[in-house]
Amino acid sequence: MSSKIRKGSGRVGVTALRVGVIGVGHMGKHYAVNLLKAGYDVVVYDTAEERMSELVKLGAEAATSPR
């Protein structure tokens, strides 16, 4: 897991964690959306690309593998 400075936060030293969510079906999707709303950098992976594309539109990054 890596961290980086959150851009535009206005607070010096505040870091945002990069969180990965594997499986963005019924439960994983809501989990990922809540993390995005909270300001986390979210990377998602699912075998169904259409599930990932919904979250990418909201600001998540799509992973090419679960690793």
C-alpha positions, 0 to 999 in steps of 0.5 A, a space after each residue: 500500500 502506498 500513500 501520497 499527499 492529497 492534492 488540494 486538501 489545503 492541509 499540509 501533511 495530510 496523506 491519502 491512502 491508495 486502497 484496492 478493492 477486488 470484486 466490485 459487485 453488490 457489496 464491493 461497489 458500495 465499499 469503493 464508492 464510499 472510499 471515493 467519497 471520503 477522498 481515498 485513491 481507489 483502485 478496483 478490479 473485477 472480472 466484469 469490466 463494465 462494473 469497473 467502468 462505472 467506478 472509473 467514471 466516479 474517479 477510481 483507477 481500474 487495475 488489469 489484474 488482482 495483484 
